[in-house]
Amino acid sequence: MAFLSSILGKNLDSGIAPTLSWYTGSHLTSHKSKTQTHLPLYITPPTPPSPSPLCSATTPLYSSSIYSEPAAMAANRSAILLAAVLVALLPAALCQKAAPAPEAATPAAPNVTAVLEKGGQYTKFMRLMKSTQQDTQLNAQANGSDTGFTVFAPTDNAFDSLKAGTLNSLTQQEQVSLVQAHILPTFYSMESFETASNPVRTQASGADGPYTVNVTATSNSNVNVSTGLVSTLVGTALRATKPLAVYSIDKVLLPYDLFGPKPPASSPPAPGKKPASATKGGVAAPAGSEEEEAPPAGAAAAVGAGWSLAAVVAAACLL
């Protein structure tokens, strides 16, 4: 009875009335040495209400036998508290600005000296560029160029293979031209060399116009560069990012204008003969003809005086 009272009291306090069911039958118990017949009392738990939509569908809130109100209320309070927290945080999450995307890293400014230093075997070409100030000039031009530049960098072994005194025989301006003959005023990748239109202009120029090179693709996917005097394969790309491409070569590109054969000098005219271009009165004299020499002015005066004296003598004889 105490157990029944505790259950009834608990449910009555919560406002939920349990349903009592009676079953017929004999149930004999011994109480104070008397046999009594009792009808057992069974309590049918009330039908629990529909679960709140805020609760999880998979979390049981009620016992399958006796209804447990404190557990259900605790679960409901937890669900309500969680919903309140989510509702409070939702406006902040919606109003929060998206983090800005990280900016793309700006590529480093092209520096031909840094590229050659990293290569490790272009000391002499770097020294020649520095003495002619072509390194700083190229860096300045490449930084603001849309078309870009391409540099053929001879190795130290390429300079060692030159004849002794080759560089020392050049003037300062000719050394500038030698360096510029290794620079193309256009960015070329290895693939774009195959479609280059020959002859390709370089940065160098002379009295007859710009120095040029011929760039051709070989059958085995290599690229050859030639000045007319020197021909070599284009080697490793030390840098191939626009606006500056730097390629290693095994020979110094000697420009034909500086190192090509010079035309023979014209021979001087033979002594005692006038040049064929001599003129008389603005008209060229015929080739092979010799002009008659005019008599000196004193001789002409003497002849005139003699004729005058003869005329005077003849007049005296007639008298």
C-alpha positions as CSV (number, residue, x, y, z in Angstrom):
1,M,0.0,0.0,0.0
2,A,2.9,2.3,0.8
3,F,4.2,1.7,-2.7
4,L,0.8,2.3,-4.2
5,S,0.3,5.5,-2.2
6,S,3.7,6.8,-3.3
7,I,2.8,6.3,-6.9
8,L,-0.7,7.7,-6.6
9,G,0.5,10.7,-4.7
10,K,3.2,11.3,-7.1
11,N,0.9,11.3,-10.1
12,L,-1.8,13.2,-8.3
13,D,0.6,15.9,-7.4
14,S,1.6,16.2,-11.1
15,G,-2.0,16.5,-12.1
16,I,-2.1,13.3,-14.0
17,A,-4.7,10.7,-13.0
18,P,-3.7,7.1,-13.3
19,T,-6.1,4.5,-14.5
20,L,-6.9,1.6,-12.2
21,S,-7.7,-1.8,-13.6
22,W,-9.1,-4.7,-11.7
23,Y,-8.6,-8.3,-12.6
24,T,-10.8,-11.0,-11.3
25,G,-9.3,-14.0,-9.8
26,S,-8.3,-15.5,-6.5
27,H,-5.1,-14.4,-4.8
28,L,-4.5,-16.1,-1.5
29,T,-2.3,-14.4,0.9
30,S,-1.6,-15.1,4.6
31,H,-2.2,-12.2,6.9
32,K,-2.5,-12.7,10.6
33,S,-3.1,-16.4,10.1
34,K,-6.3,-15.7,8.2
35,T,-7.0,-16.6,4.6
36,Q,-8.3,-13.7,2.6
37,T,-9.1,-13.3,-1.0
38,H,-7.8,-10.2,-2.6
39,L,-8.3,-8.8,-6.0
40,P,-4.9,-7.5,-7.2
41,L,-4.8,-3.9,-8.2
42,Y,-2.8,-3.1,-11.3
43,I,-2.0,0.5,-12.3
44,T,-2.0,1.3,-16.0
45,P,0.2,4.3,-16.7
46,P,-1.5,7.2,-18.4
47,T,-0.9,7.7,-22.1
48,P,2.0,10.2,-22.4
49,P,1.4,13.3,-24.5
50,S,2.9,13.7,-27.9
51,P,6.6,14.6,-27.7
52,S,7.6,18.2,-28.4
53,P,9.0,18.9,-31.9
54,L,12.0,20.4,-30.2
55,C,12.9,17.1,-28.7
56,S,14.8,14.5,-30.6
57,A,12.6,11.8,-32.2
58,T,15.1,9.1,-31.2
59,T,15.3,10.1,-27.5
60,P,12.6,8.4,-25.3
61,L,11.2,10.8,-22.8
62,Y,8.8,8.4,-21.1
63,S,9.2,5.0,-19.5
64,S,7.5,2.1,-21.1
65,S,6.0,1.0,-17.8
66,I,5.5,3.8,-15.2
67,Y,5.4,7.4,-16.4
68,S,8.4,9.4,-15.1
69,E,7.6,13.1,-15.0
70,P,10.9,14.6,-13.7
71,A,12.9,13.0,-16.6
72,A,10.5,14.3,-19.2
73,M,10.5,17.8,-17.8
74,A,14.3,17.8,-17.6
75,A,14.5,16.7,-21.2
76,N,12.0,19.3,-22.3
77,R,13.9,22.0,-20.4
78,S,17.2,20.9,-22.0
79,A,15.6,21.1,-25.5
80,I,14.1,24.5,-24.8
81,L,17.4,25.8,-23.5
82,L,19.3,24.5,-26.6
83,A,16.7,26.1,-28.9
84,A,17.0,29.4,-27.1
85,V,20.8,29.3,-27.4
86,L,20.5,28.6,-31.2
87,V,18.0,31.3,-31.7
88,A,20.2,33.8,-29.8
89,L,23.3,32.9,-31.9
90,L,21.5,32.8,-35.3
91,P,21.3,36.6,-35.8
92,A,25.0,37.0,-35.0
93,A,25.9,34.3,-37.4
94,L,23.8,35.8,-40.2
95,C,25.2,39.3,-39.6
96,Q,28.8,38.2,-39.4
97,K,30.6,39.3,-42.5
98,A,32.4,36.6,-44.5
99,A,36.2,36.7,-44.0
100,P,37.9,38.3,-47.0
101,A,39.7,35.9,-49.3
102,P,43.5,36.1,-49.0
103,E,45.1,38.2,-51.6
104,A,47.2,36.5,-54.2
105,A,50.9,36.8,-53.5
106,T,52.5,39.5,-55.7
107,P,55.3,38.0,-57.8
108,A,58.7,39.3,-57.1
109,A,60.0,42.0,-59.4
110,P,62.3,40.5,-62.1
111,N,66.0,40.8,-61.3
112,V,68.4,39.4,-63.9
113,T,71.4,39.6,-61.5
114,A,69.6,37.5,-58.8
115,V,68.6,34.9,-61.5
116,L,72.2,34.6,-62.7
117,E,73.6,34.5,-59.1
118,K,71.3,31.6,-58.3
119,G,72.5,29.8,-61.5
120,G,76.0,29.8,-60.1
121,Q,78.0,29.7,-63.4
122,Y,77.5,33.1,-65.0
123,T,80.0,35.2,-63.2
124,K,81.7,36.6,-66.3
125,F,78.5,37.5,-68.0
126,M,77.3,39.2,-64.8
127,R,80.6,41.2,-64.7
128,L,80.2,42.3,-68.3
129,M,76.6,43.3,-67.7
130,K,77.6,45.3,-64.7
131,S,80.5,47.1,-66.4
132,T,78.2,48.2,-69.2
133,Q,75.3,49.0,-66.8
134,Q,73.0,46.7,-68.7
135,D,71.9,44.8,-65.6
136,T,70.2,47.8,-64.0
137,Q,68.8,49.0,-67.3
138,L,67.3,45.6,-68.1
139,N,65.7,45.3,-64.6
140,A,64.2,48.8,-64.9
141,Q,62.8,48.1,-68.4
142,A,61.5,44.6,-67.5
143,N,59.5,45.9,-64.4
144,G,57.3,48.1,-66.5
145,S,57.2,46.1,-69.7
146,D,54.1,44.5,-71.3
147,T,56.0,42.5,-73.9
148,G,58.8,41.3,-71.6
149,F,62.4,40.3,-72.4
150,T,64.4,37.2,-73.1
151,V,68.1,36.8,-72.1
152,F,70.6,34.3,-73.5
153,A,73.2,33.9,-70.7
154,P,76.5,32.4,-71.7
155,T,78.2,30.3,-69.1
156,D,81.7,31.0,-67.7
157,N,83.0,28.1,-69.9
158,A,81.6,29.9,-72.9
159,F,83.7,33.0,-72.2
160,D,86.7,30.8,-71.5
161,S,86.5,29.3,-75.0
162,L,86.9,32.7,-76.7
163,K,90.2,33.7,-78.3
164,A,92.5,35.6,-76.0
165,G,91.9,39.4,-76.1
166,T,88.4,39.1,-77.7
167,L,86.7,41.3,-75.1
168,N,89.7,43.6,-74.5
169,S,89.8,44.5,-78.2
170,L,86.3,45.9,-78.1
171,T,85.5,49.5,-77.2
172,Q,83.1,50.4,-74.4
173,Q,80.2,50.9,-76.9
174,E,81.0,47.6,-78.6
175,Q,80.9,45.8,-75.3
176,V,77.5,47.3,-74.7
177,S,76.4,46.0,-78.1
178,L,77.8,42.6,-77.3
179,V,75.6,42.4,-74.1
180,Q,72.6,43.7,-75.9
181,A,73.0,41.1,-78.7
182,H,72.1,38.5,-76.0
183,I,68.8,40.3,-75.1
184,L,65.6,40.0,-77.1
185,P,62.9,42.7,-76.4
186,T,60.2,40.1,-76.3
187,F,59.3,37.4,-73.7
188,Y,59.7,33.9,-75.3
189,S,58.8,30.6,-73.6
190,M,60.4,27.4,-75.0
191,E,57.2,26.7,-76.8
192,S,56.9,30.1,-78.4
193,F,60.4,29.8,-79.9
194,E,58.9,27.4,-82.4
195,T,56.7,30.1,-83.9
196,A,59.3,32.9,-83.8
197,S,59.6,34.9,-87.0
198,N,63.2,35.1,-88.2
199,P,65.3,37.1,-88.1
200,V,64.6,38.0,-84.5
201,R,65.6,41.5,-83.4
202,T,67.9,42.0,-80.4
203,Q,68.4,45.0,-78.2
204,A,71.7,45.9,-80.0
205,S,71.9,48.0,-83.1
206,G,74.6,49.5,-85.4
207,A,75.0,51.6,-88.5
208,D,73.2,49.0,-90.6
209,G,70.3,48.6,-88.2
210,P,69.5,46.3,-85.4
211,Y,71.5,43.1,-84.7
212,T,69.5,40.0,-85.3
213,V,69.6,36.3,-84.5
214,N,67.8,33.3,-86.0
215,V,65.9,31.0,-83.7
216,T,64.9,27.6,-85.0
217,A,63.4,24.4,-83.5
218,T,65.3,21.2,-84.2
219,S,63.8,17.8,-84.9
220,N,64.3,16.5,-81.3
221,S,62.4,19.4,-79.7
222,N,65.5,21.5,-79.0
223,V,65.9,25.2,-79.9
224,N,68.9,26.5,-81.8
225,V,70.0,30.2,-81.8
226,S,72.5,31.6,-84.4
227,T,74.1,34.9,-85.2
228,G,75.6,33.8,-88.5
229,L,79.0,33.3,-86.9
230,V,78.0,31.3,-83.8
231,S,75.3,28.7,-83.4
232,T,74.3,27.0,-80.1
233,L,71.5,25.2,-78.4
234,V,69.2,27.0,-76.0
235,G,69.7,25.2,-72.6
236,T,68.1,25.3,-69.2
237,A,65.6,27.9,-68.4
238,L,66.9,29.8,-65.4
239,R,63.7,31.8,-65.3
240,A,60.6,31.4,-67.5
241,T,58.0,33.7,-65.9
242,K,56.8,36.8,-67.7
243,P,58.1,39.5,-68.1
244,L,61.6,38.0,-68.0
245,A,62.9,34.7,-69.4
246,V,66.6,33.7,-68.9
247,Y,68.1,30.7,-70.8
248,S,71.5,29.2,-70.4
249,I,73.7,28.8,-73.5
250,D,77.2,27.2,-74.0
251,K,78.6,29.8,-76.4
252,V,78.9,33.6,-76.6
253,L,76.7,35.0,-79.3
254,L,79.3,37.0,-81.4
255,P,77.4,39.5,-83.5
256,Y,78.2,39.4,-87.2
257,D,78.3,43.2,-87.3
258,L,81.2,43.2,-84.7
259,F,83.1,40.1,-85.5
260,G,82.2,39.3,-89.1
261,P,84.7,39.8,-92.0
262,K,85.3,43.5,-92.9
263,P,85.0,44.6,-96.6
264,P,88.4,45.4,-98.2
265,A,89.4,49.0,-98.2
266,S,89.5,50.8,-101.6
267,S,93.0,51.2,-103.2
268,P,94.4,54.7,-103.5
269,P,94.8,56.2,-107.1
270,A,98.1,55.8,-108.9
271,P,100.5,58.8,-108.6
272,G,100.5,61.3,-111.4
273,K,97.0,60.5,-112.5
274,K,93.9,62.4,-111.6
275,P,91.0,60.5,-110.1
276,A,88.2,59.5,-112.5
277,S,85.8,61.7,-110.6
278,A,87.8,64.9,-111.5
279,T,85.6,67.5,-113.2
280,K,86.1,70.5,-115.4
281,G,83.6,73.2,-115.3
282,G,81.3,70.9,-113.3
283,V,81.4,68.2,-116.1
284,A,83.1,64.9,-115.5
285,A,86.0,64.2,-117.7
286,P,85.9,61.1,-119.9
287,A,87.5,58.1,-118.4
288,G,91.1,57.6,-119.8
289,S,91.4,61.1,-121.3
290,E,94.0,63.6,-120.2
291,E,93.3,67.3,-120.1
292,E,95.7,69.7,-121.9
293,E,97.6,71.8,-119.5
294,A,96.9,75.5,-119.7
295,P,100.0,77.8,-120.3
296,P,101.2,79.7,-117.3
297,A,99.9,83.3,-117.0
298,G,103.5,84.9,-117.3
299,A,104.2,83.1,-120.6
300,A,101.0,84.5,-122.2
301,A,102.0,88.0,-121.2
302,A,105.5,87.6,-122.7
303,V,104.0,86.4,-126.0
304,G,101.7,89.4,-126.1
305,A,104.5,91.9,-125.5
306,G,106.6,90.3,-128.4
307,W,103.8,90.7,-130.9
308,S,103.5,94.4,-129.9
309,L,107.2,95.0,-130.4
310,A,107.1,93.4,-133.9
311,A,104.3,95.6,-134.9
312,V,106.2,98.7,-133.9
313,V,109.4,97.7,-135.9
314,A,107.3,96.9,-139.0
315,A,105.6,100.3,-138.9
316,A,109.1,102.1,-138.7
317,C,110.4,100.3,-141.7
318,L,107.5,101.4,-143.8
319,L,108.3,105.0,-143.0
